[in-house]
């Protein structure tokens, strides 16, 4: 029975809200892992006849047989190989003939300037050369218009070109190609000469004669060719071996059918499939650890905000491993630090940065079998360090910073940092193109900032899902709700204004969200509009308190009703849900002490009530505050209201009052659902006392001038 009783008691005391949060977190983490697995399978598929996006490495040794088609193709490739002999005697004879041919032209050029008798004698003496070269003297009349220097230049060009060609060898079917090449070669030189018309005419005749003199000197050696073919065919392996760890398909290559067959037979594909599953499991675990680390820093953050931050972390990490340099500079990972900072401050930014480094290197290792490159890691580290320094220097009110205080200095600092970093990397030789890297990085920052601005100020992530337009409306003291409150319950309105100022200061002091608590403070007591005279701050001096004639139970019920009435008005005016939570929790489950004590005194003196006076009947319905912002509002609301009854506004009196109220709230266990430290509570107390003392401080009375009217 005792065991059953303990089980029932445990079930009764179980916080199902926390269980729900844990289950939601687990489901989200599993969803992240599943998405990452789908991404790996879709983006890095191992299928035949597709381009591989990663190096596929064999996990075991493999022995295979060469395919018959591949074997025949190799034989065909071998038959294309031929062995040649080069006869340098032929090339020497051809070059000698060409030299003789030009020497004959030199002699002919000189004879043209003499008499016809000398020309006839020259022809008679050189009739053998004329027959050997098959020379028609009419073709060389053009020599009369060409000087010896030009002729020598052409001879030198031809001999040098032919020496190179003959050294490599000229096959018989290559002779026309050689003649054509010589033709173009000479023409390209002749074009620049003043006498180019005559030279071009001479060149046309010359090419015809050269085609008769140039002989092939490269001949196929059939016996050597057959020996080479036989030797190479004998060396073609019918079996090939691949060792473990070898890259069977390089990144960017097509996965052939044969390669895919090897991948399947060695179990490499199963290995990669298992690797993808392991990555997904690890990703789920990392996501859960990130949730725990974020909650350890700030337990008041909603799961929605934490899930958004984790999504940014994983999406950015996935983009980074998907692209090479310089394209990974486009990835908007500035967003992680910016969003974490506006979500909870500089500490969460630092933790997010560390997790980002872990995730990037983890994904790199699982996909590429190595850690991230030096360029990428140095860029991430230096970028985040710069942002940390800048945000730390400007670590005031985060949301106000985004809304009002962003200026050209911020963007100029970012641009100068990016330019300086990439100039240094370019100078050191780590990057190839400064302009592209700089442009991509700057675009990354702009994209990150736009997404962060949209998420925080338009969607209201981190500030109760309240967009910037709605925030400005809620802070406007002339909006219909606050305007009605100032008219119907002016005392409550002034109290709310004062509490909002105090709450904002306390939130800034401990790094909580000042805008959120300020808005919550402005609207926490709007329920008093319905029955304003039942709340003492709305009574004018000398006006009778309506509670004087009421039973303590009824009075307590009326006082408690302002929470319910406030929720109804909030729903009527469609106030954000987070504001409704402030209304519900600003008194928590505290006791309405005045009427509880009044009821007990009546019972003790008159025995008016035939039942026991229970404190539970005089408690607010709750729930208790569960965020730092809600707790700040509770403390400031209680202290500000109580401070109005002080007879002496000294620092010590205000400090003593604040201590008593905070101790009473602790005794009533109002802090039990908030992850707050004693240091933060003391900071709230000191900030509250200081601000109250300043506001109640009596000003000096200025003396009037002698002889002047004091009213001037």
C-alpha positions as CSV (number, residue, x, y, z in Angstrom):
1,X,0.0,0.0,0.0
2,X,2.8,2.4,0.8
3,X,4.4,1.7,-2.6
4,X,1.1,2.4,-4.3
5,X,0.7,5.6,-2.3
6,X,4.2,6.8,-3.3
7,X,3.5,6.0,-7.0
8,X,0.2,7.9,-6.8
9,X,1.9,10.8,-5.0
10,X,4.6,10.9,-7.6
11,X,2.1,11.0,-10.5
12,X,0.2,13.8,-8.7
13,X,3.3,15.9,-8.2
14,X,4.7,15.3,-11.7
15,X,5.1,18.4,-13.8
16,X,3.6,17.3,-17.1
17,X,4.5,20.6,-18.7
18,X,8.2,19.6,-18.3
19,X,7.6,16.1,-19.6
20,X,5.9,17.6,-22.6
21,X,8.8,19.9,-23.3
22,X,11.3,16.9,-23.0
23,X,9.1,14.9,-25.5
24,X,9.0,17.9,-27.9
25,X,12.7,18.3,-27.7
26,X,13.3,14.6,-28.4
27,X,11.0,14.7,-31.4
28,X,12.7,17.8,-32.7
29,X,16.1,16.2,-32.3
30,X,14.9,13.1,-34.1
31,X,13.5,15.3,-36.9
32,X,16.8,17.1,-37.3
33,X,18.6,13.7,-37.5
34,X,16.1,12.5,-40.1
35,X,16.4,15.6,-42.2
36,X,20.2,15.4,-42.1
37,X,20.1,11.7,-43.2
38,X,17.7,12.6,-46.1
39,X,20.1,15.4,-47.1
40,X,23.1,13.1,-47.1
41,X,21.3,10.5,-49.1
42,X,19.9,13.0,-51.7
43,X,23.0,15.3,-52.0
44,X,25.7,12.6,-51.8
45,X,24.0,9.6,-53.6
46,X,26.1,6.5,-54.6
47,X,24.4,5.4,-57.8
48,X,25.6,4.3,-61.2
49,X,26.0,6.8,-64.1
50,X,25.8,10.0,-61.9
51,X,28.5,12.4,-60.9
52,X,29.9,11.7,-57.5
53,X,30.0,14.7,-55.1
54,X,32.6,13.0,-52.8
55,X,35.6,10.7,-53.1
56,X,34.4,7.1,-52.8
57,X,37.1,5.1,-50.9
58,X,37.2,1.3,-50.8
59,X,36.8,-0.2,-47.4
60,X,38.5,-3.5,-48.4
61,X,40.8,-5.1,-50.9
62,X,39.2,-6.1,-54.2
63,X,40.2,-8.5,-57.0
64,X,38.3,-8.4,-60.2
65,X,38.3,-9.6,-63.9
66,X,38.6,-7.1,-66.7
67,X,35.5,-6.9,-68.8
68,X,35.7,-8.5,-72.3
69,X,34.7,-5.3,-74.0
70,X,37.3,-3.4,-72.0
71,X,39.9,-6.1,-72.9
72,X,39.1,-5.8,-76.6
73,X,39.2,-2.0,-76.4
74,X,42.7,-2.2,-74.9
75,X,43.9,-4.5,-77.7
76,X,42.5,-2.1,-80.3
77,X,44.3,0.8,-78.6
78,X,47.5,-1.2,-78.8
79,X,47.1,-1.8,-82.5
80,X,47.1,1.9,-83.0
81,X,50.6,2.1,-81.7
82,X,53.3,1.9,-84.5
83,X,57.1,1.8,-84.5
84,X,59.0,4.0,-87.0
85,X,62.6,4.3,-88.3
86,X,64.0,7.7,-89.1
87,X,66.5,7.9,-92.0
88,X,68.7,10.9,-91.3
89,X,70.7,10.3,-94.5
90,X,67.5,11.2,-96.5
91,X,67.0,14.3,-94.4
92,X,70.7,15.3,-94.9
93,X,70.4,14.8,-98.7
94,X,67.1,16.8,-98.8
95,X,68.7,19.7,-96.9
96,X,71.8,19.6,-99.1
97,X,69.6,19.7,-102.2
98,X,67.7,22.7,-100.9
99,X,70.9,24.4,-100.1
100,X,72.2,23.7,-103.6
101,X,68.9,24.9,-105.0
102,X,69.2,28.3,-103.3
103,X,72.9,28.5,-104.3
104,X,71.9,28.0,-107.9
105,X,69.4,30.9,-107.5
106,X,72.1,33.1,-106.1
107,X,74.3,32.5,-109.2
108,X,71.3,33.0,-111.5
109,X,70.4,36.3,-109.8
110,X,74.0,37.6,-110.5
111,X,73.9,36.3,-114.2
112,X,70.6,38.2,-114.8
113,X,72.5,41.4,-114.5
114,X,75.0,40.4,-117.3
115,X,74.6,39.8,-121.0
116,X,72.6,37.2,-122.8
117,X,75.8,35.4,-123.8
118,X,76.8,35.0,-120.2
119,X,73.3,33.6,-119.4
120,X,73.6,31.1,-122.2
121,X,77.0,30.0,-121.0
122,X,75.6,29.6,-117.4
123,X,72.8,27.4,-118.7
124,X,75.2,25.3,-120.6
125,X,77.4,24.8,-117.6
126,X,74.5,24.0,-115.2
127,X,72.3,22.0,-117.5
128,X,72.5,19.0,-115.1
129,X,71.1,21.1,-112.2
130,X,68.4,22.5,-114.4
131,X,67.4,18.9,-115.3
132,X,67.7,17.7,-111.6
133,X,65.6,20.4,-110.2
134,X,63.3,20.6,-113.3
135,X,63.8,24.4,-113.4
136,X,62.0,26.6,-115.9
137,X,64.0,29.9,-116.0
138,X,60.8,31.8,-116.7
139,X,59.7,31.0,-113.2
140,X,62.7,32.8,-111.8
141,X,62.4,36.1,-113.7
142,X,61.1,37.5,-110.5
143,X,64.6,37.2,-109.0
144,X,65.4,40.4,-110.9
145,X,63.1,42.2,-108.5
146,X,64.5,40.6,-105.3
147,X,67.7,41.5,-103.6
148,X,70.3,39.0,-102.3
149,X,69.6,39.8,-98.6
150,X,65.9,38.9,-99.0
151,X,66.8,35.7,-100.8
152,X,69.2,34.7,-98.1
153,X,66.6,35.4,-95.4
154,X,64.1,33.0,-97.1
155,X,66.8,30.3,-97.5
156,X,67.7,30.6,-93.7
157,X,64.0,30.4,-92.6
158,X,63.3,27.3,-94.8
159,X,66.4,25.4,-93.7
160,X,65.8,26.1,-90.0
161,X,62.2,25.0,-90.2
162,X,63.0,21.8,-92.1
163,X,65.8,20.9,-89.8
164,X,63.3,20.8,-86.9
165,X,60.7,18.8,-88.9
166,X,63.3,16.3,-90.2
167,X,64.6,15.8,-86.7
168,X,61.1,14.6,-85.6
169,X,60.6,12.7,-88.9
170,X,58.4,13.3,-91.9
171,X,56.1,10.5,-93.1
172,X,55.1,10.2,-96.7
173,X,51.5,11.3,-96.1
174,X,52.8,14.2,-94.0
175,X,54.7,15.8,-96.9
176,X,51.7,17.9,-98.2
177,X,51.1,19.1,-94.7
178,X,54.8,20.1,-94.3
179,X,54.6,22.0,-97.6
180,X,51.5,23.8,-96.5
181,X,53.1,24.6,-93.1
182,X,56.2,26.1,-94.9
183,X,53.9,28.2,-97.2
184,X,52.1,29.7,-94.2
185,X,55.4,30.1,-92.3
186,X,57.0,32.1,-95.1
187,X,53.9,34.2,-95.7
188,X,53.8,35.3,-92.1
189,X,57.3,36.7,-92.4
190,X,57.0,38.2,-95.9
191,X,54.0,40.3,-95.0
192,X,56.1,42.6,-93.0
193,X,58.6,43.4,-95.8
194,X,58.3,46.5,-98.1
195,X,58.9,44.3,-101.2
196,X,56.2,41.8,-100.1
197,X,54.3,41.7,-103.4
198,X,57.4,40.5,-105.3
199,X,58.4,38.2,-102.5
200,X,54.9,36.6,-102.3
201,X,55.0,35.9,-106.1
202,X,58.5,34.4,-105.7
203,X,57.2,32.3,-102.8
204,X,54.4,30.7,-104.9
205,X,57.0,29.4,-107.4
206,X,59.4,28.4,-104.7
207,X,56.8,26.2,-102.9
208,X,56.2,24.3,-106.1
209,X,59.9,23.5,-106.5
210,X,60.3,22.6,-102.7
211,X,57.5,20.0,-103.0
212,X,59.8,18.2,-105.5
213,X,62.9,18.3,-103.2
214,X,61.4,17.5,-99.8
215,X,61.4,13.7,-99.2
216,X,59.9,11.7,-96.3
217,X,62.5,10.3,-93.9
218,X,60.2,8.5,-91.4
219,X,59.1,4.9,-92.3
220,X,57.0,2.3,-90.6
221,X,59.0,-0.6,-89.2
222,X,56.6,-3.6,-89.4
223,X,58.7,-6.1,-87.5
224,X,59.3,-3.7,-84.6
225,X,55.6,-2.8,-84.6
226,X,54.5,-6.4,-84.4
227,X,57.0,-7.2,-81.6
228,X,55.7,-4.2,-79.7
229,X,52.1,-5.3,-80.1
230,X,52.9,-8.8,-79.0
231,X,54.7,-7.6,-75.9
232,X,52.0,-5.1,-74.9
233,X,49.2,-7.6,-75.4
234,X,51.0,-10.1,-73.2
235,X,51.1,-7.6,-70.4
236,X,47.4,-6.8,-70.4
237,X,46.1,-8.2,-67.1
238,X,42.9,-10.2,-67.1
239,X,42.7,-9.8,-63.3
240,X,43.3,-6.5,-61.5
241,X,43.7,-5.7,-57.8
242,X,42.4,-2.7,-55.8
243,X,43.8,-2.0,-52.3
244,X,41.8,-0.9,-49.3
245,X,41.7,2.9,-48.9
246,X,42.2,3.6,-52.6
247,X,39.9,6.1,-54.2
248,X,37.8,4.2,-56.7
249,X,35.7,7.3,-57.8
250,X,37.1,10.8,-57.4
251,X,34.9,13.7,-56.6
252,X,33.4,15.1,-59.8
253,X,33.8,11.8,-61.8
254,X,30.9,9.7,-63.1
255,X,30.3,6.5,-61.2
256,X,30.6,3.9,-64.0
257,X,28.8,0.6,-63.9
258,X,32.0,-1.3,-63.3
259,X,33.0,1.1,-60.4
260,X,29.5,0.7,-58.9
261,X,29.8,-3.1,-59.1
262,X,33.1,-2.9,-57.1
263,X,31.4,-0.5,-54.6
264,X,28.6,-3.0,-54.1
265,X,30.8,-6.1,-53.9
266,X,33.3,-4.6,-51.4
267,X,30.4,-3.3,-49.2
268,X,31.6,0.3,-49.7
269,X,28.0,1.4,-50.4
270,X,26.8,-0.3,-47.1
271,X,29.6,1.5,-45.3
272,X,28.5,4.9,-46.6
273,X,24.9,4.1,-45.9
274,X,25.8,3.2,-42.3
275,X,28.0,6.3,-42.2
276,X,25.0,8.5,-43.1
277,X,22.9,6.8,-40.5
278,X,25.6,7.4,-37.9
279,X,25.8,11.0,-38.9
280,X,22.0,11.3,-38.4
281,X,22.2,9.7,-35.0
282,X,25.0,11.9,-33.9
283,X,23.2,15.0,-35.3
284,X,20.2,14.1,-33.1
285,X,22.4,13.7,-30.1
286,X,24.2,17.0,-30.8
287,X,20.8,18.8,-31.2
288,X,19.7,17.5,-27.8
289,X,23.0,18.5,-26.2
290,X,22.6,22.0,-27.7
291,X,19.2,22.2,-26.1
292,X,20.5,21.3,-22.7
293,X,23.4,23.7,-23.0
294,X,21.1,26.6,-24.0
295,X,18.7,25.8,-21.2
296,X,21.6,25.7,-18.8
297,X,22.5,29.3,-19.8
298,X,18.9,30.6,-20.0
299,X,16.2,28.3,-18.9
300,X,13.5,30.8,-19.6
301,X,14.0,30.6,-23.4
302,X,11.1,29.0,-25.1
303,X,11.6,25.8,-27.0
304,X,10.5,27.5,-30.2
305,X,13.4,30.0,-29.9
306,X,15.9,27.2,-29.1
307,X,14.6,25.1,-32.0
308,X,15.1,28.1,-34.4
309,X,18.6,28.7,-33.2
310,X,19.5,24.9,-33.7
311,X,17.9,25.0,-37.2
312,X,20.2,28.0,-38.1
313,X,23.2,26.1,-36.7
314,X,22.5,22.9,-38.7
315,X,21.4,24.6,-41.9
316,X,24.5,26.8,-41.9
317,X,26.8,23.7,-41.2
318,X,25.1,21.8,-44.1
319,X,25.7,24.6,-46.5
320,X,29.3,24.9,-45.6
321,X,30.1,21.3,-46.3
322,X,28.2,21.4,-49.6
323,X,30.4,24.0,-51.3
324,X,34.0,24.7,-52.0
325,X,36.0,27.8,-51.6
326,X,35.1,30.6,-52.3
327,X,31.4,29.7,-52.3
328,X,31.3,28.8,-48.6
329,X,32.0,32.4,-47.8
330,X,28.4,33.1,-49.0
331,X,27.0,30.9,-46.2
332,X,25.3,33.3,-43.7
333,X,26.9,32.0,-40.5
334,X,27.1,35.5,-39.1
335,X,23.4,34.8,-38.4
336,X,24.2,32.3,-35.6
337,X,26.1,34.8,-33.4
338,X,23.7,37.7,-34.2
339,X,20.6,35.6,-33.5
340,X,22.0,34.0,-30.3
341,X,23.0,37.4,-29.1
342,X,19.6,39.0,-29.6
343,X,18.0,35.9,-28.1
344,X,19.9,35.8,-24.8
345,X,23.1,37.8,-24.9
346,X,26.8,37.4,-25.4
347,X,27.2,34.1,-23.4
348,X,24.7,32.2,-25.7
349,X,26.6,33.7,-28.7
350,X,29.8,32.1,-27.5
351,X,28.2,28.7,-26.8
352,X,26.5,28.8,-30.3
353,X,29.9,29.6,-31.9
354,X,31.5,26.7,-30.1
355,X,28.7,24.3,-31.2
356,X,29.0,25.6,-34.8
357,X,32.7,24.7,-34.9
358,X,31.9,21.3,-33.5
359,X,29.1,20.7,-36.1
360,X,31.2,21.9,-39.0
361,X,34.2,19.7,-38.2
362,X,31.9,16.7,-37.4
363,X,30.1,17.0,-40.7
364,X,33.4,17.5,-42.6
365,X,34.9,14.5,-41.0
366,X,31.9,12.2,-41.8
367,X,31.6,13.4,-45.4
368,X,35.2,14.2,-46.4
369,X,37.2,12.1,-43.9
370,X,39.0,15.2,-42.8
371,X,38.5,18.3,-40.7
372,X,37.5,21.6,-42.1
373,X,40.2,23.5,-44.1
374,X,42.4,26.1,-42.5
375,X,40.9,28.9,-44.6
376,X,37.4,28.1,-43.5
377,X,38.2,27.6,-39.8
378,X,40.3,30.8,-39.6
379,X,37.6,32.7,-41.4
380,X,34.9,31.4,-38.9
381,X,37.1,32.0,-35.9
382,X,38.2,35.5,-36.8
383,X,34.8,36.5,-37.9
384,X,33.1,35.4,-34.7
385,X,35.9,36.9,-32.5
386,X,35.3,40.3,-34.2
387,X,31.6,40.0,-33.7
388,X,32.0,39.0,-30.0
389,X,34.3,42.0,-29.4
390,X,31.9,44.4,-31.1
391,X,28.8,43.0,-29.4
392,X,30.6,42.9,-26.0
393,X,31.5,46.5,-26.3
394,X,27.9,47.3,-27.2
395,X,26.4,44.8,-24.8
396,X,23.6,47.1,-23.6
397,X,19.9,46.5,-24.4
398,X,20.1,44.0,-27.3
399,X,16.7,44.7,-28.8
400,X,17.0,48.5,-28.6
401,X,20.4,48.1,-30.2
402,X,18.7,46.3,-33.2
403,X,15.8,48.7,-33.3
404,X,17.3,52.1,-32.7
405,X,21.0,52.2,-32.3
406,X,22.4,50.5,-35.4
407,X,24.4,53.1,-37.3
408,X,27.0,53.4,-40.0
409,X,29.8,52.7,-37.5
410,X,28.5,49.1,-37.2
411,X,28.4,48.4,-40.9
412,X,31.6,50.3,-41.6
413,X,33.4,48.2,-38.9
414,X,32.1,45.0,-40.6
415,X,33.3,46.1,-44.0
416,X,36.7,47.2,-42.8
417,X,37.1,43.9,-40.9
418,X,36.2,41.8,-43.9
419,X,38.4,43.8,-46.2
420,X,41.4,43.7,-43.8
421,X,41.0,40.0,-43.2
422,X,40.9,39.0,-46.9
423,X,43.7,41.4,-47.8
424,X,45.9,39.7,-45.2
425,X,44.9,36.3,-46.4
426,X,45.6,37.3,-50.1
427,X,49.0,38.8,-49.2
428,X,49.9,35.5,-47.3
429,X,48.8,33.5,-50.3
430,X,45.9,31.6,-48.7
431,X,43.3,32.9,-51.1
432,X,43.5,33.4,-54.9
433,X,40.9,36.1,-55.5
434,X,40.5,39.0,-53.0
435,X,37.5,40.6,-54.8
436,X,35.4,37.4,-55.0
437,X,36.1,36.4,-51.4
438,X,35.4,39.9,-50.1
439,X,32.2,40.2,-52.1
440,X,30.9,36.8,-51.0
441,X,31.7,37.5,-47.3
442,X,30.0,40.9,-47.4
443,X,26.9,39.3,-49.1
444,X,26.9,36.7,-46.3
445,X,26.8,39.4,-43.6
446,X,24.0,41.3,-45.4
447,X,21.9,38.1,-45.7
448,X,22.6,37.2,-42.1
449,X,21.6,40.6,-40.9
450,X,18.4,40.6,-43.0
451,X,17.4,37.2,-41.7
452,X,18.1,38.1,-38.1
453,X,16.2,41.4,-38.4
454,X,13.3,39.6,-40.0
455,X,13.3,36.8,-37.3
456,X,13.7,39.1,-34.3
457,X,11.8,42.2,-35.2
458,X,9.3,41.1,-37.8
459,X,8.4,37.7,-36.5
460,X,9.3,38.6,-32.9
461,X,11.3,35.5,-32.2
462,X,13.0,36.1,-28.8
463,X,10.6,38.9,-27.8
464,X,7.4,36.9,-27.3
465,X,6.6,36.6,-31.0
466,X,5.8,40.3,-31.1
467,X,6.9,42.1,-34.2
468,X,8.4,45.5,-34.3
469,X,5.2,47.2,-35.4
470,X,3.2,45.6,-32.6
471,X,6.0,46.5,-30.1
472,X,5.8,50.2,-31.1
473,X,2.0,50.0,-30.7
474,X,2.1,48.4,-27.3
475,X,4.7,50.9,-26.0
476,X,2.5,53.8,-27.3
477,X,0.9,55.3,-24.2
478,X,-1.9,56.7,-26.4
479,X,-3.1,53.4,-27.7
480,X,-6.7,52.6,-26.8
481,X,-5.9,50.2,-23.9
482,X,-3.4,52.4,-22.1
483,X,-5.5,55.5,-22.9
484,X,-8.5,53.9,-21.2
485,X,-6.4,52.8,-18.3
486,X,-5.1,56.3,-17.7
487,X,-8.7,57.7,-17.7
488,X,-10.5,54.9,-15.8
489,X,-7.7,54.0,-13.3
490,X,-5.1,56.9,-13.3
491,X,-3.4,55.5,-10.2
492,X,-3.0,52.1,-11.7
493,X,-1.7,53.7,-14.9
494,X,1.0,55.7,-13.0
495,X,1.8,52.6,-11.0
496,X,2.2,50.5,-14.2
497,X,4.5,53.2,-15.8
498,X,6.7,53.2,-12.7
499,X,6.8,49.4,-12.6
500,X,7.7,49.3,-16.3
501,X,10.7,51.6,-15.7
502,X,11.9,49.6,-12.7
503,X,11.4,46.3,-14.5
504,X,13.3,47.5,-17.6
505,X,16.3,48.6,-15.5
506,X,16.4,45.3,-13.6
507,X,16.1,43.3,-16.8
508,X,19.1,45.2,-18.3
509,X,21.1,44.6,-15.1
510,X,20.9,40.8,-15.3
511,X,20.8,40.4,-19.1
512,X,17.1,39.5,-19.3
513,X,14.8,40.9,-22.1
514,X,14.0,44.5,-21.1
515,X,11.5,45.2,-23.9
516,X,9.4,42.2,-23.0
517,X,9.3,42.9,-19.3
518,X,8.5,46.6,-20.0
519,X,5.5,45.7,-22.1
520,X,4.4,43.1,-19.6
521,X,4.6,45.7,-16.8
522,X,2.5,48.3,-18.8
523,X,-0.4,45.8,-19.2
524,X,-0.1,43.6,-16.1
525,X,-2.9,45.5,-14.2
526,X,-5.3,46.4,-17.0
527,X,-8.0,44.3,-15.2
528,X,-8.3,47.0,-12.6
529,X,-10.0,49.2,-15.2
530,X,-13.3,47.4,-14.6
531,X,-13.5,48.2,-10.8
532,X,-10.8,50.9,-10.3
533,X,-12.1,52.2,-6.9
534,X,-11.5,48.8,-5.2
535,X,-7.7,49.4,-5.6
536,X,-6.3,52.0,-3.2
537,X,-4.0,53.7,-5.8
538,X,-7.1,55.0,-7.6
539,X,-8.7,56.6,-4.6
540,X,-8.3,60.3,-4.1
541,X,-7.3,61.7,-0.7
542,X,-10.2,61.5,1.7
543,X,-12.2,59.1,-0.5
544,X,-13.8,56.2,1.4
545,X,-12.3,52.8,0.7
546,X,-15.1,50.5,-0.5
547,X,-13.4,47.5,1.2
548,X,-14.2,49.0,4.6
549,X,-17.7,47.7,4.4
550,X,-16.9,44.4,2.7
551,X,-16.2,41.0,4.1
552,X,-12.5,39.9,3.8
553,X,-13.4,37.0,1.7
554,X,-15.4,39.2,-0.8
555,X,-12.6,41.8,-0.8
556,X,-10.0,39.2,-1.5
557,X,-12.2,37.8,-4.3
558,X,-12.5,41.2,-5.9
559,X,-8.8,41.8,-5.6
560,X,-8.0,38.4,-7.2
561,X,-10.5,39.1,-10.0
562,X,-8.4,41.8,-11.6
563,X,-6.2,39.0,-12.9
564,X,-9.1,37.2,-14.6
565,X,-10.5,40.6,-15.8
566,X,-7.1,41.5,-17.2
567,X,-7.0,38.2,-19.2
568,X,-10.5,38.9,-20.6
569,X,-9.5,42.4,-21.7
570,X,-6.2,41.1,-23.1
571,X,-8.2,38.5,-25.2
572,X,-10.7,41.2,-26.2
573,X,-7.9,43.5,-27.5
574,X,-6.0,40.5,-28.9
575,X,-2.8,41.1,-26.9
576,X,0.1,38.7,-27.5
577,X,0.0,35.5,-25.5
578,X,3.2,36.4,-23.7
579,X,1.5,39.5,-22.3
580,X,-1.3,37.4,-21.1
581,X,1.2,35.2,-19.3
582,X,2.6,38.3,-17.5
583,X,-0.9,39.2,-16.4
584,X,-1.5,35.6,-15.0
585,X,1.9,35.4,-13.2
586,X,2.5,38.8,-11.9
587,X,1.1,37.8,-8.5
588,X,1.9,34.1,-8.8
589,X,0.3,32.2,-6.0
590,X,1.0,34.8,-3.3
591,X,-1.3,35.5,-0.4
592,X,-3.4,38.7,-0.2
593,X,-2.1,39.3,3.3
594,X,-4.1,42.3,4.3
595,X,-7.5,40.6,4.0
596,X,-6.2,37.2,5.2
597,X,-5.0,38.9,8.5
598,X,-8.2,40.9,8.7
599,X,-10.2,37.6,8.4
600,X,-8.1,35.9,11.1
601,X,-8.5,38.9,13.4
602,X,-12.3,38.9,13.0
603,X,-12.4,35.2,13.7
604,X,-10.3,35.6,16.8
605,X,-12.3,38.5,18.2
606,X,-15.9,37.8,17.1
607,X,-15.9,34.1,16.1
608,X,-17.7,35.3,13.1
609,X,-16.9,32.4,10.8
610,X,-18.0,28.9,11.7
611,X,-15.1,27.4,9.8
612,X,-11.3,27.5,9.8
613,X,-9.7,30.5,8.1
614,X,-7.4,29.0,5.4
615,X,-4.6,30.9,3.8
616,X,-5.3,29.0,0.5
617,X,-8.6,30.9,0.1
618,X,-6.7,34.2,0.0
619,X,-4.1,33.2,-2.6
620,X,-4.0,34.3,-6.2
621,X,-4.7,31.5,-8.7
622,X,-1.3,31.6,-10.3
623,X,0.6,30.2,-12.0
624,X,3.9,31.2,-10.5
625,X,6.4,33.1,-12.7
626,X,8.5,30.8,-14.9
627,X,10.8,33.2,-16.6
628,X,13.2,35.8,-15.2
629,X,11.2,38.5,-16.9
630,X,8.0,37.4,-15.1
631,X,9.8,37.2,-11.8
632,X,11.3,40.7,-12.2
633,X,7.8,42.0,-12.8
634,X,6.5,40.3,-9.7
635,X,9.3,41.8,-7.5
636,X,9.0,45.3,-9.0
637,X,5.2,45.3,-8.8
638,X,5.2,44.3,-5.1
639,X,8.0,46.6,-4.0
640,X,6.7,49.7,-5.9
641,X,3.2,49.2,-4.5
642,X,4.5,48.7,-1.0
643,X,7.0,51.6,-1.2
644,X,4.0,54.1,-1.5
645,X,3.1,53.3,2.2
646,X,6.6,54.2,3.5
647,X,6.7,57.0,6.0
648,X,10.4,57.6,5.4
649,X,12.1,57.4,1.9
650,X,15.6,56.8,3.1
651,X,17.9,54.4,1.3
652,X,18.0,52.0,4.3
653,X,14.1,52.1,4.6
654,X,13.7,51.2,0.9
655,X,16.4,48.6,1.1
656,X,14.7,47.0,4.2
657,X,11.3,47.0,2.5
658,X,12.8,45.4,-0.6
659,X,14.5,42.7,1.4
660,X,11.3,41.9,3.3
661,X,9.2,41.6,0.2
662,X,11.8,39.4,-1.6
663,X,12.2,37.2,1.5
664,X,8.4,36.8,1.7
665,X,8.2,35.8,-2.0
666,X,10.9,33.3,-1.4
667,X,9.1,31.9,1.6
668,X,5.9,31.6,-0.5
669,X,8.1,29.6,-3.1
670,X,7.4,32.0,-5.9
671,X,10.9,31.6,-7.3
672,X,10.7,27.8,-7.5
673,X,9.9,27.6,-11.3
674,X,12.5,30.2,-12.4
675,X,16.2,29.3,-13.0
676,X,17.7,32.4,-11.3
677,X,20.8,32.7,-9.1
678,X,21.1,34.5,-5.8
679,X,23.6,36.8,-7.4
680,X,21.0,37.8,-10.0
681,X,18.4,38.3,-7.2
682,X,20.8,40.6,-5.4
683,X,21.5,42.5,-8.6
684,X,17.7,43.0,-9.1
685,X,17.4,44.2,-5.4
686,X,20.3,46.7,-5.7
687,X,19.0,48.1,-9.0
688,X,15.4,48.4,-7.6
689,X,16.5,50.1,-4.4
690,X,18.8,52.5,-6.3
691,X,16.1,53.5,-8.8
692,X,13.4,53.9,-6.1
693,X,15.6,56.0,-3.9
694,X,16.5,58.3,-6.8
695,X,12.8,58.7,-7.7
696,X,11.8,59.5,-4.1
697,X,14.8,61.7,-3.4
698,X,13.7,65.2,-2.3
699,X,15.0,68.0,-4.5
700,X,16.8,71.0,-3.0
701,X,14.6,74.0,-2.4
702,X,16.0,76.9,-4.5
703,X,16.2,80.3,-2.6
704,X,14.4,83.2,-4.1
705,X,16.1,86.4,-5.2
706,X,15.7,89.3,-2.7
707,X,13.2,91.8,-3.8
708,X,11.7,89.5,-6.5
709,X,8.4,87.8,-6.6
710,X,8.9,84.1,-5.6
711,X,6.3,83.0,-8.2
712,X,8.4,84.2,-11.1
